[in-house]
Amino acid sequence: MERLRNVGTNAVNTVRKHRPDYQIVLYMGLLMLLGLIVMYAIGPQRAHVLNTAYGTDFYSATYFFTKQAISLALAVAVFIAVSKIPYTWLQKHAKHLFIIGIVACVILAIAGWADMAIAYCSLGACRWFDLGPLGSIQPAEFLKFGLLMFVAGFLAVRAKMGLINDWYKTLIPLGVIMSVVALFVVGIQKDMGTGIAMVSIVASMLVVAGLKLRIGILLLGLGVLAGIMLILIAPHRLDRVTTFLEGDNASDTAASYHITHAKIAIGSGGFLGVGIGNSVQATGYLPEAINDSVFAIMGETFGFVGLVIVLILFTALLMRLLIVSDRLNGMTERLIVAGIFGWLAAHVILNIAAMTGVFPLTGITLPLLSFGGTSMIFIASALGLAFQLSAYTVHTNLGERSTDEDSNGRRRLGRSRYTSRSSYR
């Protein structure tokens, strides 16, 4: 761990701190505000559905909007906090963050097995801790952050030693780590979507660290085989894949109900949408309307134009992360931002692909837009970390960078060091 800390510290100290990339803040803020508008638009309908289903008047018309506003405020606070905490401190405690995430998942698994009140289970999966009036928290999100920091440090050390493609010193130990993660997240918590997101985090870092193409293809094949096995041993996953392969001719209408109504929602939105408060699918037809299915509801409410805007914002944010990663001087920092890119990209691609019928249905949130605080808070924390690291970028791309470039040489350039300048694109 001492060697790991030195990798990151030396990298930061060789680059003079400059203005961070505020485009990250801009795109994140716009997506958050758009998500708040969606909660305002469909919150009353969702509240009515739940009150009718449970015979209660607990859910007010502003319940979901208020909860989302609180989550947004907490996420912004966490973003600011993480952007101010020296990332080397987080890197120093990366192993502890990862262990805490694993332990939290173990405790949740035991609580769920023992049918304890603290474990909140829904649709046959126990993925949340029930905190009473404070809501619920999903430990897998904390585990993502811990995995990001720990694996970034692990791979940075191996890359410095020229061992990224070594099976015994890098790839097999990494495989053991991912197997432990898969056991709790995919096996016990039955959360295939989150498991894929974690694999995407590690895969993005391996590519940036210099994994050979031949080995990458082999690992991809092994990953696909593991995914097939996980699908075959879980009937609900097998049903989803079968329904996906049958397409619009699915024989099991109950299994295809969700994706069918997601497509109806997007299709009925047309070019400009039906308008705020006029969604039909949000009245109870489309499952998880404010969570995993929020993209489909946005298609119905804001139409094709609204969905294009959402895609543009996500693409712009992902591109900024790639640019920042490419212009960071230290391997650890590059791997961290690359992992954040993989984290965000996996959520966006899986959610949108599932809602449009391009990929089998899986339960995964649309970042910064779906209802729920845990996902938003931890994605905001990851973006806060990327924002902090964007203050240590250099001018040239990684491929153009001189190996003996130092801080004195950069001072003679006489140009600003903002990653957000158009010349960086």
N, C-alpha and C positions, 0 to 999 in steps of 0.2 A: 504493500500500500504506500510505502514511503516513495518508492520509485514512481508509482502512479501519480502521487501528488506533485512530484518534481516535473513530470511531463507537462501538466497543465500550467503550473506556476511559471516555468521558464517561457512557455509560449506567450502568455499574457505580457510578461515583462519585456519582451522584445518588440512590442508594438505600442506606440503612443496612443493612449485612449482618445477617442474623438466622438463626435456626435453620433448616437446610435441611429438605427434605421427606423424612422417613425412611420414608414409605410406599413410595417408590421402592426403598429398600433391602429392605424387608419382602417385597414381591412378587417382586423379583429373587431374593432368598435362597430363598424358598419354591420357586420354579421350579427353581433350581439343585439344591436338595436332592431334589426330586421326580425330576429327571433322574438324580441319583446312585442313587436307589432303583431306577429302571428298569434302569440298567447292572448293578446288583447282581442284579436279577431275571433278566435275559436274557443277561448276560455269559457264564456257563458254557455255555449252549446255543450261543451264537455261537462260542465258542472250540472247542467240539466239532465244529461244522460245518467250520470252517477247518482244524482238524487233520486231519479226515477227507479233506477236499478236496485238501489239499497233502501228505498223508502225513507229517505232522510232529507233534511234541508241543510245539512252540514256545509255543503259546497256553495259558496256565494258566487255571484256572477264575476266577481273580480278575484276569486281565490287563486286561480292559476296565474293570472297576470301578476298578482302581488308576490307569489312564491318565486316566479321567474325573475322579477325585479330584485328581490333579495339575493337570489343566486347570482345574478349579474353583478350586484354591488360587491358581494364576497369575492367573485372571480376577479374583478378589477383590483380589489385590495390585495389579493394574492399575487396577481400579475405585477403590481408595483413592488410588493415585498420581495418577490423572487428576483426582480430586475435590480434590486438594490443589494441583496445579500451576495457577497463575493462568491462566484460560482466555484472557486477553489475550496470553499468551505463545504459546499454540497458534494463536491468531488471527494473531499477528504472522508466524508461520512457516507459515501455511496454504498459500501458494503452493509452498513447499518440500515440504510433506507430499504435496501433489497430484502434484508432479513426481516425487518418489521413488516413489509408487505407479505412475505411468505407466512409469517406467524399469524398475521391477521386473517389470512385465508384458511389456515389450519383451525383457528378458533371458530371461524364461521362454519367450517365443515362440521366440527364437533357439535356446535350449537344447533345446526340444522338437523343432524342425526339424532340428537337428544330432544328435538322438538322444543327447544328453549325459546322464550318470548323474544329474546334479543335478535334471533335470526328471522329475518323477514323473507318469506318464500312466496313466489308467485309463478303460476303456470308450471309447477313441478320443479322449479329451480330456486335454490337458496343463494342469492348473490348479494344480499344487503344486510347490514346491521340496522336494526330498528332502534332509533334514538328517541322515540316518543315524540314529544312536541317539536323537537328539533328536526324531525324528518328521518331520513335514512342515508346511509353512506355505503358505497360499494368499494370494498377493499381492493378489488382487482385494478381500479384506477390508480390507487396508491402504488400497487405493485408495478404498474407500467412505468411510473416515474422512477421507482427504485431500479427496475431493470434497465431503463435508459441510462442512468448514471453509472451503474455498476459495469455493464457490458462495454460502455464507451471507454471507461478506464482500463478494463481488461484488454480490449482490442488495441488501444493506443500503445500499451506496453508491448504487446506482441508485435505490432507493426514496427515499432522502434527497433526491436530485436530481429526483424525480418522473419517472423514466425507465423504470419497470418495464415499461410497455406499449410502449416504443419498440423497433421491430424492429431497427434498425441498431445501436443502442448497447447493447441488452440481449439481446433474444431470439435474434438471429442469432449473436452471439458465444457465447451459451449453447448454441445448437444445435451449433456447431462443437466445443465442449468435449464435449458428450454424444456426438457422432459419433466422436470419438477414443476415448472410453471404450468405446462399443459395438464399435468395430473390434477391440479387444483382448479384451474380456470376452465379447461375444456371438459375434464373428466367429472369432477365433483360439482362444480358450479354450472355445468352444462352450457357454457358460454363460448360457442365456436367463434362468433364474431370477434370477441375480445382476444381470443387466442390467435386468430389470424392477424389482428392488429399488432400483437406483441411480436409475432414472427416478422411482420413487415418492419418493425423498429430495428430488429437485429439484422435483417437482410439488407436494409439500407446502409447500415453501418459497415457491414462486411464488404459491400460494393465499394464504398468510399475508402476503406482500409486497404484495398488492393487484392481482393480475392480473385484467383484465377478463374477464367470463364469455364474451363473444363470442370473444375471443382464446384463452381456455382451451379452448373447444369446438373451435376450429380446430386448436390444437396437439394436442388429443386425437385428432382425425381423422388428422393427419399421423403421430402416433405409432402409431396402429392400422395405417395403410398401411405404415409402416416395419416393424412387427412381422410383417405378412403377408408382406412380401418376405423377411424373415429366415427365416420358416418355409418358404417355397417353395424357397429355395435350399439348405435342409438336409433331406435325406431323413429323418433320424431324427425331426426335429421334425414333419415332414409326417405321418409314420406315427403319432405320438402324437396329433395333432389328429384324424386320420381315425378312430383307435381311440376317441377321446373322443366324436366325433359319432355313431359307431355304437352306443355304449353297451353294454348287456348283450348285444347281438346282433352284436358284433364278429366278423368272419369270420376275422381273423388271431388265433388263440389265443395265439401267442407274443408278439405285440405287446400284447395285453390281459392277459397273465399277471400283471404287477405290480399293476395296479389291481384285478384280480379277487381276488387274495389279500389285498390291503389291505382290501377290503370284507368278505371272509370273516373276517378277524381282528377287525374292529370288530363285525360281526354276532354272532360266536360268543362275544363277551364278555358279551353280555346286559346285565343291569342292574348287577350287582356285579362282573362279571369272573370269570375262571377262577382267579385268585389268583397270587401270586408263584411263579415257577418252573414254572408249568403251561402256559406258552404253547406252542402247537403250531406256529404260523407262524414263530416265532423259531428253530425247529430247522432251518431251511434252505428253507422254502417261500416266505417273503416276502423279496424282495431288499431289501438295505440296511435290515435290520431295526433296527439300532442308530443309523442315520443319518437319511436322509430319511423312512423309514417308521416312525419311532418313535411317531408319533401313533396309527397303526393298532395297533401292539403294545401301547400303553397302553390302547387300547380293549378289546383282548382280555384283558389282565391285570387292569385295574381296572374295566372295564365302563363303562356309560353314566354312572354317578356320577363315576367318575374323570375322564372326558373333560369333564364339566360343570365340575368343579373347575379343570381346566387352563384352560378357556375363561374362567372367572371371573377367574382370576389374571392372564391376559393382558389381559383387558378392563380390569381395575382398573389395571394398570400403564400401559396406553395412555391411560386417562383421566387419570391423574396427569400424564403428559407434556403432554396437551392443556391441563390446568389451569395447569401451570407456564408453558407457552408464552404462554397468554393473559394471565398476570399479570406478565410481564417488561416492564420499562420501555423497553428499547432494542431496536431493530429487529434488530440482529445476533444478540442473545441469543434473541429470539423465533424467528428463522429457524433457528438451530442446533437448538433443542429441537423445532421443527416437523419438521426434517429427520430427527431421531432417531425421532420418532413414525412418519414415513413409512418409515424403514428397518425398524423393528420390525414395523409393521403389515403391510408387504409380505411379510416372511418368514412371519408367522403365517397370514395369509390364503391365500397361495399354497400353503403346505405342507398346511394342513388341507383346503383346497378340492380339492387334487390327491388326497389320500388318501381323500376321500369321493366322488370322481367328479364334483365340481361344476366342476372346471377340468382342462384337459389336464395330464397328468403332467409335472412338471418337477423337476429336481434342485435342491432348496433346503432348507436345514436348518430345523428348528423351534427357534427361539432358546432357548438356555440348557438345552434338553432333549436335543437330538441329540448323539451322540458326536462328539468332535472339539474340539480346542483353539482353532484360529484363529478360528472364528466366535464362540465363547463369549468369548474374550479381547477381541475388538474390539467386540462388542455391550456387554460390561461396561464397556469404556472409554467408549463413547458414553453409557451410562447414568451413569457417573461424572461426565461433563461436565454432564449434565442435573441431577444431584444437586447439583453445585457451583453451577450457575446458579439453582437453586431457593432459594438463600439470598439472592437479590436481587429477589424478587417484591414486588409491592405489593398492596394490599387489593382494589382494584376491578378489574372486568373491563376489557379494552381499550376496549370501546365506551362504558363509563361514565367513563373516566378523563379528567380535566381536562387540557388541553394545557399549562397553566402549573403543574401540580403539581410541587412540589419537595420535597427532603428535609426542610426545615424544617416545611412543612405537614404531612407525614406524622408528624413527631414529636409533633404536638399531638393525634393521634388517640387515643393512650393505650391502644391494643390491641396484642396480640402480632402478629407478622408471619409466622406459620407458614403455609405453604401447605397443611399437612395438617389444618387445622381444618375441622370439618364445615360451617362457614358458607361455605366456598369451593366447595362442591359444587353 
